[in-house]
């Protein structure tokens, strides 16, 4: 006994009803001070897409005025097993003492051309920074 073969569309109108979607092959996220991955855009998300992440971060030392934001691609919870796409510095932070919480908003956008843009803003000081990753940058290669 053979399985039934699916019917092949015979008219061009059936082919016009198909919709092809481009998706992210892996997740995109940022790293915290403990090396944990905070995924902002999940794998198989259709693009173009936009996501925003609000979080309270704690400064590492007193009078810290900068924060390094590292962007990763991958599916593991630990960033050391994911691919680093780049990093940028958010400067102009206002902190007076150690262990002060800072509210940082991070937004990730992927446009139809696959260009990833990451924007960061700290609420209290209004400090802003951004970073762009193009498809030709350090993206991972998957071997089948």
RACOR-V776130 format. One record per helix or strand. SS is the DSSP state (H for helix, E for strand). FROM is the first residue (numbers start at 1). TO is the last residue. If there is no record, write none. Layout:
BEGIN
SS	FROM	TO
SS	FROM	TO
END
This chain:
BEGIN
H	12	16
E	23	23
E	28	31
E	36	41
E	46	46
E	49	58
E	66	73
E	78	78
H	79	81
E	83	91
E	101	110
E	116	122
E	128	133
END
